[in-house]
């Protein structure tokens, strides 16, 4: 089985996470800029409230046995300081049902390898 991991991180931490994933053996990552807000409901600076905060989303698909290691790698690279800080981000994990290679049209096997 394959697992899709979507990590929403601070933009200034994205390169740290990408490097950590590469070093950990997870080179395949899709990166894109997103905006949004979490529990903080935006940021107020003076009289101006910013409802949408820039973040970076990193998406990767890993094999089920690598799931916890990949998540730990992301958390360690994305966390601000030893204990983390408000707004460091979120990680969403979902199962991947099917994968197709566009160039060949071949459905990839998702069974775990022993």
Biopython code that builds the backbone (N, CA, C, O; Angstrom):
import numpy as np
from Bio.PDB.StructureBuilder import StructureBuilder

atoms = [
    (1, "UNK", "N", (0.835, -1.175, 0.000)),
    (1, "UNK", "CA", (0.000, 0.000, 0.000)),
    (1, "UNK", "C", (0.885, 1.244, 0.000)),
    (1, "UNK", "O", (1.978, 1.260, 0.565)),
    (2, "UNK", "N", (0.374, 2.276, -0.650)),
    (2, "UNK", "CA", (1.086, 3.553, -0.704)),
    (2, "UNK", "C", (0.301, 4.580, 0.106)),
    (2, "UNK", "O", (-0.920, 4.502, 0.238)),
    (3, "UNK", "N", (1.043, 5.544, 0.643)),
    (3, "UNK", "CA", (0.474, 6.584, 1.482)),
    (3, "UNK", "C", (0.855, 7.945, 0.889)),
    (3, "UNK", "O", (2.015, 8.172, 0.545)),
    (4, "UNK", "N", (-0.120, 8.844, 0.771)),
    (4, "UNK", "CA", (0.179, 10.205, 0.343)),
    (4, "UNK", "C", (0.285, 11.080, 1.586)),
    (4, "UNK", "O", (-0.600, 11.092, 2.441)),
    (5, "UNK", "N", (1.389, 11.806, 1.660)),
    (5, "UNK", "CA", (1.621, 12.728, 2.768)),
    (5, "UNK", "C", (1.610, 14.137, 2.195)),
    (5, "UNK", "O", (2.380, 14.461, 1.291)),
    (6, "UNK", "N", (0.725, 14.970, 2.735)),
    (6, "UNK", "CA", (0.671, 16.385, 2.357)),
    (6, "UNK", "C", (1.067, 17.188, 3.588)),
    (6, "UNK", "O", (0.403, 17.119, 4.623)),
    (7, "UNK", "N", (2.127, 17.932, 3.475)),
    (7, "UNK", "CA", (2.612, 18.745, 4.593)),
    (7, "UNK", "C", (2.506, 20.211, 4.230)),
    (7, "UNK", "O", (3.049, 20.651, 3.217)),
    (8, "UNK", "N", (1.808, 20.963, 5.057)),
    (8, "UNK", "CA", (1.723, 22.409, 4.886)),
    (8, "UNK", "C", (2.688, 23.012, 5.896)),
    (8, "UNK", "O", (2.509, 22.867, 7.105)),
    (9, "UNK", "N", (3.715, 23.689, 5.388)),
    (9, "UNK", "CA", (4.787, 24.190, 6.249)),
    (9, "UNK", "C", (5.028, 25.685, 5.990)),
    (9, "UNK", "O", (4.562, 26.245, 4.998)),
    (10, "UNK", "N", (5.760, 26.302, 6.904)),
    (10, "UNK", "CA", (6.177, 27.696, 6.702)),
    (10, "UNK", "C", (7.065, 27.746, 5.447)),
    (10, "UNK", "O", (7.900, 26.863, 5.253)),
    (11, "UNK", "N", (6.898, 28.757, 4.604)),
    (11, "UNK", "CA", (7.718, 28.844, 3.382)),
    (11, "UNK", "C", (9.217, 28.824, 3.667)),
    (11, "UNK", "O", (9.985, 28.251, 2.894)),
    (12, "UNK", "N", (9.639, 29.441, 4.765)),
    (12, "UNK", "CA", (11.071, 29.476, 5.076)),
    (12, "UNK", "C", (11.602, 28.121, 5.542)),
    (12, "UNK", "O", (12.815, 27.944, 5.650)),
    (13, "UNK", "N", (10.720, 27.165, 5.820)),
    (13, "UNK", "CA", (11.135, 25.824, 6.235)),
    (13, "UNK", "C", (11.081, 24.802, 5.097)),
    (13, "UNK", "O", (11.572, 23.683, 5.245)),
    (14, "UNK", "N", (10.492, 25.180, 3.975)),
    (14, "UNK", "CA", (10.290, 24.236, 2.871)),
    (14, "UNK", "C", (11.597, 23.630, 2.365)),
    (14, "UNK", "O", (11.661, 22.422, 2.138)),
    (15, "UNK", "N", (12.627, 24.432, 2.186)),
    (15, "UNK", "CA", (13.904, 23.898, 1.692)),
    (15, "UNK", "C", (14.532, 22.937, 2.702)),
    (15, "UNK", "O", (15.150, 21.946, 2.314)),
    (16, "UNK", "N", (14.375, 23.225, 3.993)),
    (16, "UNK", "CA", (14.877, 22.304, 5.028)),
    (16, "UNK", "C", (14.176, 20.953, 4.923)),
    (16, "UNK", "O", (14.810, 19.902, 5.019)),
    (17, "UNK", "N", (12.862, 20.995, 4.726)),
    (17, "UNK", "CA", (12.080, 19.754, 4.630)),
    (17, "UNK", "C", (12.465, 18.988, 3.369)),
    (17, "UNK", "O", (12.653, 17.772, 3.415)),
    (18, "UNK", "N", (12.584, 19.690, 2.247)),
    (18, "UNK", "CA", (12.977, 19.027, 0.996)),
    (18, "UNK", "C", (14.338, 18.352, 1.121)),
    (18, "UNK", "O", (14.513, 17.220, 0.669)),
    (19, "UNK", "N", (15.295, 19.035, 1.729)),
    (19, "UNK", "CA", (16.631, 18.464, 1.912)),
    (19, "UNK", "C", (16.584, 17.262, 2.847)),
    (19, "UNK", "O", (17.247, 16.255, 2.598)),
    (20, "UNK", "N", (15.807, 17.365, 3.918)),
    (20, "UNK", "CA", (15.702, 16.251, 4.868)),
    (20, "UNK", "C", (15.050, 15.036, 4.217)),
    (20, "UNK", "O", (15.481, 13.905, 4.441)),
    (21, "UNK", "N", (14.017, 15.263, 3.414)),
    (21, "UNK", "CA", (13.374, 14.144, 2.715)),
    (21, "UNK", "C", (14.332, 13.494, 1.721)),
    (21, "UNK", "O", (14.376, 12.269, 1.607)),
    (22, "UNK", "N", (15.091, 14.304, 1.009)),
    (22, "UNK", "CA", (16.075, 13.772, 0.055)),
    (22, "UNK", "C", (17.107, 12.921, 0.796)),
    (22, "UNK", "O", (17.416, 11.807, 0.373)),
    (23, "UNK", "N", (17.636, 13.445, 1.896)),
    (23, "UNK", "CA", (18.634, 12.715, 2.681)),
    (23, "UNK", "C", (18.070, 11.426, 3.268)),
    (23, "UNK", "O", (18.802, 10.454, 3.460)),
    (24, "UNK", "N", (16.763, 11.418, 3.554)),
    (24, "UNK", "CA", (16.120, 10.246, 4.145)),
    (24, "UNK", "C", (15.702, 9.213, 3.100)),
    (24, "UNK", "O", (15.195, 8.145, 3.444)),
    (25, "UNK", "N", (15.917, 9.537, 1.815)),
    (25, "UNK", "CA", (15.594, 8.580, 0.760)),
    (25, "UNK", "C", (14.232, 8.781, 0.119)),
    (25, "UNK", "O", (13.699, 7.864, -0.506)),
    (26, "UNK", "N", (13.659, 9.982, 0.268)),
    (26, "UNK", "CA", (12.371, 10.299, -0.336)),
    (26, "UNK", "C", (12.537, 11.489, -1.288)),
    (26, "UNK", "O", (12.141, 12.604, -0.950)),
    (27, "UNK", "N", (13.115, 11.266, -2.470)),
    (27, "UNK", "CA", (13.403, 12.381, -3.374)),
    (27, "UNK", "C", (12.178, 12.916, -4.119)),
    (27, "UNK", "O", (12.188, 14.066, -4.559)),
    (28, "UNK", "N", (11.134, 12.115, -4.270)),
    (28, "UNK", "CA", (9.973, 12.513, -5.068)),
    (28, "UNK", "C", (9.001, 13.349, -4.238)),
    (28, "UNK", "O", (8.294, 12.828, -3.376)),
    (29, "UNK", "N", (8.980, 14.650, -4.512)),
    (29, "UNK", "CA", (8.123, 15.578, -3.777)),
    (29, "UNK", "C", (7.573, 16.605, -4.754)),
    (29, "UNK", "O", (8.289, 17.082, -5.635)),
    (30, "UNK", "N", (6.312, 16.940, -4.597)),
    (30, "UNK", "CA", (5.710, 18.033, -5.342)),
    (30, "UNK", "C", (5.572, 19.209, -4.388)),
    (30, "UNK", "O", (5.103, 19.049, -3.262)),
    (31, "UNK", "N", (5.978, 20.387, -4.837)),
    (31, "UNK", "CA", (5.972, 21.580, -3.982)),
    (31, "UNK", "C", (5.137, 22.667, -4.645)),
    (31, "UNK", "O", (5.291, 22.943, -5.835)),
    (32, "UNK", "N", (4.261, 23.273, -3.872)),
    (32, "UNK", "CA", (3.545, 24.421, -4.404)),
    (32, "UNK", "C", (3.177, 25.405, -3.307)),
    (32, "UNK", "O", (3.023, 25.039, -2.142)),
    (33, "UNK", "N", (3.041, 26.658, -3.705)),
    (33, "UNK", "CA", (2.700, 27.729, -2.779)),
    (33, "UNK", "C", (1.199, 27.742, -2.565)),
    (33, "UNK", "O", (0.422, 27.614, -3.510)),
    (34, "UNK", "N", (0.803, 27.899, -1.315)),
    (34, "UNK", "CA", (-0.604, 27.977, -0.964)),
    (34, "UNK", "C", (-0.805, 29.126, 0.015)),
    (34, "UNK", "O", (0.157, 29.624, 0.600)),
    (35, "UNK", "N", (-2.037, 29.539, 0.191)),
    (35, "UNK", "CA", (-2.366, 30.505, 1.226)),
    (35, "UNK", "C", (-3.561, 29.980, 1.992)),
    (35, "UNK", "O", (-4.383, 29.235, 1.457)),
    (36, "UNK", "N", (-3.646, 30.369, 3.229)),
    (36, "UNK", "CA", (-4.777, 29.927, 4.032)),
    (36, "UNK", "C", (-4.575, 30.335, 5.472)),
    (36, "UNK", "O", (-3.716, 31.153, 5.801)),
    (37, "UNK", "N", (-5.383, 29.746, 6.312)),
    (37, "UNK", "CA", (-5.248, 30.027, 7.739)),
    (37, "UNK", "C", (-5.674, 28.803, 8.511)),
    (37, "UNK", "O", (-6.504, 28.014, 8.059)),
    (38, "UNK", "N", (-5.098, 28.662, 9.670)),
    (38, "UNK", "CA", (-5.459, 27.578, 10.567)),
    (38, "UNK", "C", (-6.260, 28.128, 11.728)),
    (38, "UNK", "O", (-7.091, 29.021, 11.562)),
    (39, "UNK", "N", (-6.005, 27.595, 12.885)),
    (39, "UNK", "CA", (-6.718, 28.017, 14.085)),
    (39, "UNK", "C", (-6.494, 29.481, 14.429)),
    (39, "UNK", "O", (-7.324, 30.107, 15.089)),
    (40, "UNK", "N", (-5.359, 30.028, 13.974)),
    (40, "UNK", "CA", (-5.040, 31.408, 14.338)),
    (40, "UNK", "C", (-5.936, 32.425, 13.646)),
    (40, "UNK", "O", (-5.952, 33.593, 14.034)),
    (41, "UNK", "N", (-6.693, 32.000, 12.614)),
    (41, "UNK", "CA", (-7.623, 32.875, 11.897)),
    (41, "UNK", "C", (-6.937, 34.086, 11.285)),
    (41, "UNK", "O", (-7.526, 35.165, 11.224)),
    (42, "UNK", "N", (-5.738, 33.927, 10.846)),
    (42, "UNK", "CA", (-5.003, 35.024, 10.237)),
    (42, "UNK", "C", (-4.119, 35.732, 11.248)),
    (42, "UNK", "O", (-3.981, 35.303, 12.394)),
    (43, "UNK", "N", (-3.525, 36.826, 10.795)),
    (43, "UNK", "CA", (-2.624, 37.606, 11.646)),
    (43, "UNK", "C", (-3.072, 39.062, 11.612)),
    (43, "UNK", "O", (-3.403, 39.598, 10.555)),
    (44, "UNK", "N", (-3.078, 39.689, 12.771)),
    (44, "UNK", "CA", (-3.396, 41.113, 12.838)),
    (44, "UNK", "C", (-2.123, 41.873, 13.169)),
    (44, "UNK", "O", (-1.483, 41.628, 14.192)),
    (45, "UNK", "N", (-1.763, 42.804, 12.280)),
    (45, "UNK", "CA", (-0.596, 43.655, 12.475)),
    (45, "UNK", "C", (-1.095, 45.097, 12.456)),
    (45, "UNK", "O", (-1.478, 45.627, 11.413)),
    (46, "UNK", "N", (-1.083, 45.709, 13.615)),
    (46, "UNK", "CA", (-1.648, 47.051, 13.731)),
    (46, "UNK", "C", (-3.136, 46.997, 13.490)),
    (46, "UNK", "O", (-3.851, 46.244, 14.152)),
    (47, "UNK", "N", (-3.605, 47.784, 12.555)),
    (47, "UNK", "CA", (-5.038, 47.819, 12.225)),
    (47, "UNK", "C", (-5.396, 46.881, 11.083)),
    (47, "UNK", "O", (-6.570, 46.735, 10.742)),
    (48, "UNK", "N", (-4.392, 46.245, 10.492)),
    (48, "UNK", "CA", (-4.619, 45.393, 9.326)),
    (48, "UNK", "C", (-4.644, 43.924, 9.733)),
    (48, "UNK", "O", (-3.762, 43.453, 10.450)),
    (49, "UNK", "N", (-5.669, 43.203, 9.266)),
    (49, "UNK", "CA", (-5.770, 41.766, 9.501)),
    (49, "UNK", "C", (-5.505, 41.040, 8.182)),
    (49, "UNK", "O", (-6.133, 41.335, 7.166)),
    (50, "UNK", "N", (-4.590, 40.109, 8.206)),
    (50, "UNK", "CA", (-4.281, 39.275, 7.049)),
    (50, "UNK", "C", (-4.961, 37.933, 7.270)),
    (50, "UNK", "O", (-4.527, 37.133, 8.098)),
    (51, "UNK", "N", (-6.050, 37.691, 6.505)),
    (51, "UNK", "CA", (-6.822, 36.457, 6.668)),
    (51, "UNK", "C", (-6.131, 35.242, 6.071)),
    (51, "UNK", "O", (-6.329, 34.118, 6.532)),
    (52, "UNK", "N", (-5.328, 35.467, 5.054)),
    (52, "UNK", "CA", (-4.652, 34.356, 4.393)),
    (52, "UNK", "C", (-3.152, 34.521, 4.552)),
    (52, "UNK", "O", (-2.582, 35.563, 4.231)),
    (53, "UNK", "N", (-2.532, 33.471, 5.053)),
    (53, "UNK", "CA", (-1.101, 33.485, 5.341)),
    (53, "UNK", "C", (-0.393, 32.588, 4.326)),
    (53, "UNK", "O", (-0.857, 31.475, 4.076)),
    (54, "UNK", "N", (0.713, 33.037, 3.734)),
    (54, "UNK", "CA", (1.423, 32.194, 2.774)),
    (54, "UNK", "C", (2.060, 30.993, 3.458)),
    (54, "UNK", "O", (2.683, 31.117, 4.513)),
    (55, "UNK", "N", (1.895, 29.838, 2.844)),
    (55, "UNK", "CA", (2.499, 28.580, 3.298)),
    (55, "UNK", "C", (2.988, 27.830, 2.069)),
    (55, "UNK", "O", (2.717, 28.235, 0.939)),
    (56, "UNK", "N", (3.697, 26.751, 2.288)),
    (56, "UNK", "CA", (4.135, 25.872, 1.207)),
    (56, "UNK", "C", (3.581, 24.484, 1.472)),
    (56, "UNK", "O", (3.678, 23.975, 2.588)),
    (57, "UNK", "N", (2.999, 23.871, 0.447)),
    (57, "UNK", "CA", (2.521, 22.500, 0.586)),
    (57, "UNK", "C", (3.495, 21.572, -0.137)),
    (57, "UNK", "O", (3.856, 21.799, -1.292)),
    (58, "UNK", "N", (3.903, 20.540, 0.558)),
    (58, "UNK", "CA", (4.775, 19.507, -0.007)),
    (58, "UNK", "C", (3.984, 18.206, -0.027)),
    (58, "UNK", "O", (3.384, 17.814, 0.974)),
    (59, "UNK", "N", (3.989, 17.551, -1.164)),
    (59, "UNK", "CA", (3.221, 16.319, -1.317)),
    (59, "UNK", "C", (4.156, 15.206, -1.770)),
    (59, "UNK", "O", (4.937, 15.370, -2.708)),
    (60, "UNK", "N", (4.059, 14.073, -1.084)),
    (60, "UNK", "CA", (4.905, 12.936, -1.421)),
    (60, "UNK", "C", (4.126, 11.648, -1.204)),
    (60, "UNK", "O", (3.265, 11.572, -0.327)),
    (61, "UNK", "N", (4.432, 10.648, -2.000)),
    (61, "UNK", "CA", (3.819, 9.332, -1.846)),
    (61, "UNK", "C", (4.915, 8.358, -1.438)),
    (61, "UNK", "O", (5.948, 8.249, -2.099)),
    (62, "UNK", "N", (4.672, 7.651, -0.335)),
    (62, "UNK", "CA", (5.652, 6.706, 0.194)),
    (62, "UNK", "C", (4.979, 5.358, 0.444)),
    (62, "UNK", "O", (3.754, 5.274, 0.520)),
    (63, "UNK", "N", (5.769, 4.332, 0.569)),
    (63, "UNK", "CA", (5.237, 3.009, 0.907)),
    (63, "UNK", "C", (4.838, 2.988, 2.380)),
    (63, "UNK", "O", (5.455, 3.657, 3.209)),
    (64, "UNK", "N", (3.819, 2.229, 2.691)),
    (64, "UNK", "CA", (3.278, 2.148, 4.053)),
    (64, "UNK", "C", (4.353, 1.908, 5.118)),
    (64, "UNK", "O", (4.306, 2.558, 6.162)),
    (65, "UNK", "N", (5.316, 1.009, 4.906)),
    (65, "UNK", "CA", (6.330, 0.806, 5.950)),
    (65, "UNK", "C", (7.202, 2.034, 6.228)),
    (65, "UNK", "O", (7.799, 2.141, 7.299)),
    (66, "UNK", "N", (7.276, 2.963, 5.262)),
    (66, "UNK", "CA", (8.091, 4.174, 5.419)),
    (66, "UNK", "C", (7.302, 5.356, 5.986)),
    (66, "UNK", "O", (7.869, 6.421, 6.229)),
    (67, "UNK", "N", (6.034, 5.176, 6.191)),
    (67, "UNK", "CA", (5.125, 6.251, 6.607)),
    (67, "UNK", "C", (5.619, 7.014, 7.835)),
    (67, "UNK", "O", (5.812, 8.228, 7.772)),
    (68, "UNK", "N", (5.820, 6.320, 8.935)),
    (68, "UNK", "CA", (6.192, 6.983, 10.190)),
    (68, "UNK", "C", (7.544, 7.685, 10.092)),
    (68, "UNK", "O", (7.726, 8.772, 10.639)),
    (69, "UNK", "N", (8.494, 7.058, 9.389)),
    (69, "UNK", "CA", (9.817, 7.665, 9.232)),
    (69, "UNK", "C", (9.731, 8.950, 8.409)),
    (69, "UNK", "O", (10.376, 9.944, 8.741)),
    (70, "UNK", "N", (8.932, 8.932, 7.330)),
    (70, "UNK", "CA", (8.775, 10.120, 6.489)),
    (70, "UNK", "C", (8.100, 11.250, 7.274)),
    (70, "UNK", "O", (8.512, 12.406, 7.175)),
    (71, "UNK", "N", (7.080, 10.923, 8.042)),
    (71, "UNK", "CA", (6.381, 11.933, 8.841)),
    (71, "UNK", "C", (7.316, 12.522, 9.898)),
    (71, "UNK", "O", (7.342, 13.737, 10.096)),
    (72, "UNK", "N", (8.072, 11.680, 10.567)),
    (72, "UNK", "CA", (9.024, 12.154, 11.578)),
    (72, "UNK", "C", (10.063, 13.077, 10.938)),
    (72, "UNK", "O", (10.433, 14.098, 11.518)),
    (73, "UNK", "N", (10.529, 12.714, 9.747)),
    (73, "UNK", "CA", (11.511, 13.528, 9.018)),
    (73, "UNK", "C", (10.943, 14.916, 8.730)),
    (73, "UNK", "O", (11.631, 15.921, 8.916)),
    (74, "UNK", "N", (9.702, 14.974, 8.282)),
    (74, "UNK", "CA", (9.070, 16.260, 7.979)),
    (74, "UNK", "C", (8.918, 17.090, 9.248)),
    (74, "UNK", "O", (9.256, 18.273, 9.263)),
    (75, "UNK", "N", (8.415, 16.478, 10.302)),
    (75, "UNK", "CA", (8.200, 17.210, 11.554)),
    (75, "UNK", "C", (9.504, 17.804, 12.072)),
    (75, "UNK", "O", (9.547, 18.975, 12.450)),
    (76, "UNK", "N", (10.564, 17.005, 12.090)),
    (76, "UNK", "CA", (11.844, 17.490, 12.609)),
    (76, "UNK", "C", (12.410, 18.634, 11.771)),
    (76, "UNK", "O", (13.015, 19.558, 12.313)),
    (77, "UNK", "N", (12.216, 18.578, 10.454)),
    (77, "UNK", "CA", (12.756, 19.622, 9.578)),
    (77, "UNK", "C", (11.884, 20.877, 9.547)),
    (77, "UNK", "O", (12.389, 21.972, 9.303)),
    (78, "UNK", "N", (10.594, 20.730, 9.789)),
    (78, "UNK", "CA", (9.671, 21.871, 9.680)),
    (78, "UNK", "C", (9.425, 22.580, 11.001)),
    (78, "UNK", "O", (8.972, 23.725, 11.014)),
    (79, "UNK", "N", (9.715, 21.921, 12.102)),
    (79, "UNK", "CA", (9.427, 22.489, 13.426)),
    (79, "UNK", "C", (10.338, 23.677, 13.718)),
    (79, "UNK", "O", (11.530, 23.651, 13.413)),
    (80, "UNK", "N", (9.760, 24.713, 14.311)),
    (80, "UNK", "CA", (10.505, 25.888, 14.732)),
    (80, "UNK", "C", (10.968, 25.673, 16.169)),
    (80, "UNK", "O", (10.147, 25.524, 17.075)),
    (81, "UNK", "N", (12.277, 25.659, 16.375)),
    (81, "UNK", "CA", (12.812, 25.444, 17.720)),
    (81, "UNK", "C", (12.599, 24.009, 18.189)),
    (81, "UNK", "O", (12.113, 23.161, 17.441)),
    (82, "UNK", "N", (12.969, 23.757, 19.434)),
    (82, "UNK", "CA", (12.888, 22.404, 19.980)),
    (82, "UNK", "C", (11.449, 21.942, 20.212)),
    (82, "UNK", "O", (11.136, 20.763, 20.048)),
    (83, "UNK", "N", (10.584, 22.870, 20.590)),
    (83, "UNK", "CA", (9.201, 22.504, 20.918)),
    (83, "UNK", "C", (8.195, 22.909, 19.850)),
    (83, "UNK", "O", (7.012, 22.593, 19.971)),
    (84, "UNK", "N", (8.640, 23.595, 18.816)),
    (84, "UNK", "CA", (7.724, 24.049, 17.786)),
    (84, "UNK", "C", (7.067, 25.356, 18.159)),
    (84, "UNK", "O", (7.190, 25.832, 19.288)),
    (85, "UNK", "N", (6.360, 25.938, 17.189)),
    (85, "UNK", "CA", (5.688, 27.208, 17.401)),
    (85, "UNK", "C", (4.347, 27.204, 16.680)),
    (85, "UNK", "O", (4.144, 26.458, 15.722)),
    (86, "UNK", "N", (3.453, 28.035, 17.147)),
    (86, "UNK", "CA", (2.147, 28.205, 16.535)),
    (86, "UNK", "C", (2.337, 28.565, 15.066)),
    (86, "UNK", "O", (3.098, 29.480, 14.753)),
    (87, "UNK", "N", (1.666, 27.871, 14.172)),
    (87, "UNK", "CA", (1.778, 28.170, 12.746)),
    (87, "UNK", "C", (2.837, 27.376, 12.008)),
    (87, "UNK", "O", (3.119, 27.664, 10.845)),
    (88, "UNK", "N", (3.442, 26.364, 12.667)),
    (88, "UNK", "CA", (4.451, 25.541, 11.994)),
    (88, "UNK", "C", (3.850, 24.690, 10.880)),
    (88, "UNK", "O", (4.569, 24.296, 9.961)),
    (89, "UNK", "N", (2.559, 24.398, 10.936)),
    (89, "UNK", "CA", (1.916, 23.684, 9.844)),
    (89, "UNK", "C", (1.176, 22.436, 10.272)),
    (89, "UNK", "O", (0.997, 22.174, 11.461)),
    (90, "UNK", "N", (0.750, 21.674, 9.283)),
    (90, "UNK", "CA", (-0.009, 20.439, 9.479)),
    (90, "UNK", "C", (0.474, 19.401, 8.484)),
    (90, "UNK", "O", (1.034, 19.724, 7.437)),
    (91, "UNK", "N", (0.239, 18.130, 8.843)),
    (91, "UNK", "CA", (0.518, 17.022, 7.934)),
    (91, "UNK", "C", (-0.775, 16.217, 7.787)),
    (91, "UNK", "O", (-1.408, 15.855, 8.778)),
    (92, "UNK", "N", (-1.151, 15.947, 6.553)),
    (92, "UNK", "CA", (-2.338, 15.152, 6.261)),
    (92, "UNK", "C", (-1.889, 13.860, 5.582)),
    (92, "UNK", "O", (-1.065, 13.893, 4.668)),
    (93, "UNK", "N", (-2.420, 12.737, 6.018)),
    (93, "UNK", "CA", (-2.015, 11.433, 5.517)),
    (93, "UNK", "C", (-3.241, 10.700, 4.969)),
    (93, "UNK", "O", (-4.256, 10.577, 5.654)),
    (94, "UNK", "N", (-3.139, 10.213, 3.725)),
    (94, "UNK", "CA", (-4.232, 9.463, 3.115)),
    (94, "UNK", "C", (-3.677, 8.252, 2.371)),
    (94, "UNK", "O", (-2.512, 8.233, 1.973)),
    (95, "UNK", "N", (-4.519, 7.250, 2.192)),
    (95, "UNK", "CA", (-4.135, 6.076, 1.412)),
    (95, "UNK", "C", (-4.266, 6.395, -0.074)),
    (95, "UNK", "O", (-5.141, 7.157, -0.485)),
    (96, "UNK", "N", (-3.387, 5.804, -0.867)),
    (96, "UNK", "CA", (-3.417, 5.966, -2.317)),
    (96, "UNK", "C", (-3.997, 4.680, -2.907)),
    (96, "UNK", "O", (-3.461, 3.592, -2.700)),
    (97, "UNK", "N", (-5.090, 4.821, -3.639)),
    (97, "UNK", "CA", (-5.759, 3.644, -4.192)),
    (97, "UNK", "C", (-5.133, 3.169, -5.492)),
    (97, "UNK", "O", (-4.975, 1.967, -5.702)),
    (98, "UNK", "N", (-4.773, 4.110, -6.373)),
    (98, "UNK", "CA", (-4.211, 3.747, -7.660)),
    (98, "UNK", "C", (-3.188, 4.779, -8.088)),
    (98, "UNK", "O", (-3.275, 5.952, -7.724)),
    (99, "UNK", "N", (-2.207, 4.319, -8.875)),
    (99, "UNK", "CA", (-1.188, 5.202, -9.442)),
    (99, "UNK", "C", (-0.970, 4.783, -10.897)),
    (99, "UNK", "O", (-0.813, 3.599, -11.195)),
    (100, "UNK", "N", (-0.964, 5.770, -11.800)),
    (100, "UNK", "CA", (-0.721, 5.514, -13.211)),
    (100, "UNK", "C", (0.438, 6.379, -13.687)),
    (100, "UNK", "O", (0.555, 7.540, -13.295)),
    (101, "UNK", "N", (1.288, 5.815, -14.530)),
    (101, "UNK", "CA", (2.339, 6.585, -15.171)),
    (101, "UNK", "C", (1.748, 7.145, -16.457)),
    (101, "UNK", "O", (1.301, 6.388, -17.319)),
    (102, "UNK", "N", (1.745, 8.456, -16.587)),
    (102, "UNK", "CA", (1.092, 9.098, -17.729)),
    (102, "UNK", "C", (1.746, 8.709, -19.049)),
    (102, "UNK", "O", (1.043, 8.413, -20.015)),
    (103, "UNK", "N", (3.080, 8.702, -19.114)),
    (103, "UNK", "CA", (3.755, 8.442, -20.392)),
    (103, "UNK", "C", (3.448, 7.058, -20.952)),
    (103, "UNK", "O", (3.321, 6.899, -22.166)),
    (104, "UNK", "N", (3.327, 6.055, -20.082)),
    (104, "UNK", "CA", (3.072, 4.697, -20.561)),
    (104, "UNK", "C", (1.618, 4.277, -20.393)),
    (104, "UNK", "O", (1.155, 3.349, -21.057)),
    (105, "UNK", "N", (0.906, 4.951, -19.516)),
    (105, "UNK", "CA", (-0.473, 4.554, -19.232)),
    (105, "UNK", "C", (-0.561, 3.330, -18.341)),
    (105, "UNK", "O", (-1.649, 2.798, -18.120)),
    (106, "UNK", "N", (0.573, 2.882, -17.828)),
    (106, "UNK", "CA", (0.611, 1.670, -17.012)),
    (106, "UNK", "C", (0.228, 1.980, -15.580)),
    (106, "UNK", "O", (0.676, 2.960, -14.985)),
    (107, "UNK", "N", (-0.628, 1.099, -15.040)),
    (107, "UNK", "CA", (-0.993, 1.190, -13.630)),
    (107, "UNK", "C", (0.127, 0.563, -12.823)),
    (107, "UNK", "O", (0.531, -0.573, -13.070)),
    (108, "UNK", "N", (0.626, 1.324, -11.850)),
    (108, "UNK", "CA", (1.737, 0.834, -11.035)),
    (108, "UNK", "C", (1.219, -0.055, -9.923)),
    (108, "UNK", "O", (0.142, 0.178, -9.373)),
    (109, "UNK", "N", (2.001, -1.081, -9.596)),
    (109, "UNK", "CA", (1.651, -1.949, -8.481)),
    (109, "UNK", "C", (1.868, -1.239, -7.159)),
    (109, "UNK", "O", (2.899, -0.600, -6.950)),
    (110, "UNK", "N", (0.900, -1.351, -6.273)),
    (110, "UNK", "CA", (0.984, -0.701, -4.984)),
    (110, "UNK", "C", (1.209, -1.679, -3.841)),
    (110, "UNK", "O", (1.215, -1.300, -2.670)),
    (111, "UNK", "N", (1.395, -2.939, -4.202)),
    (111, "UNK", "CA", (1.602, -3.928, -3.142)),
    (111, "UNK", "C", (2.925, -3.666, -2.456)),
    (111, "UNK", "O", (3.880, -3.186, -3.067)),
    (112, "UNK", "N", (2.966, -3.991, -1.175)),
    (112, "UNK", "CA", (4.194, -3.810, -0.399)),
    (112, "UNK", "C", (5.208, -4.852, -0.843)),
    (112, "UNK", "O", (4.857, -5.985, -1.172)),
    (113, "UNK", "N", (6.461, -4.452, -0.845)),
    (113, "UNK", "CA", (7.520, -5.390, -1.175)),
    (113, "UNK", "C", (8.125, -5.916, 0.108)),
    (113, "UNK", "O", (8.315, -5.168, 1.067)),
    (114, "UNK", "N", (8.420, -7.176, 0.123)),
    (114, "UNK", "CA", (8.984, -7.790, 1.337)),
    (114, "UNK", "C", (10.472, -7.679, 1.348)),
    (114, "UNK", "O", (11.118, -8.139, 2.289)),
]
sb = StructureBuilder()
sb.init_structure("model")
sb.init_model(0)
sb.init_chain("A")
sb.init_seg("    ")
for serial, (resi, resn, name, xyz) in enumerate(atoms, 1):
    if name == "N":
        sb.init_residue(resn, " ", resi, " ")
    sb.init_atom(name, np.array(xyz, "f"), 0.0, 1.0, " ", f" {name:<3s}", serial, name[0])
structure = sb.get_structure()
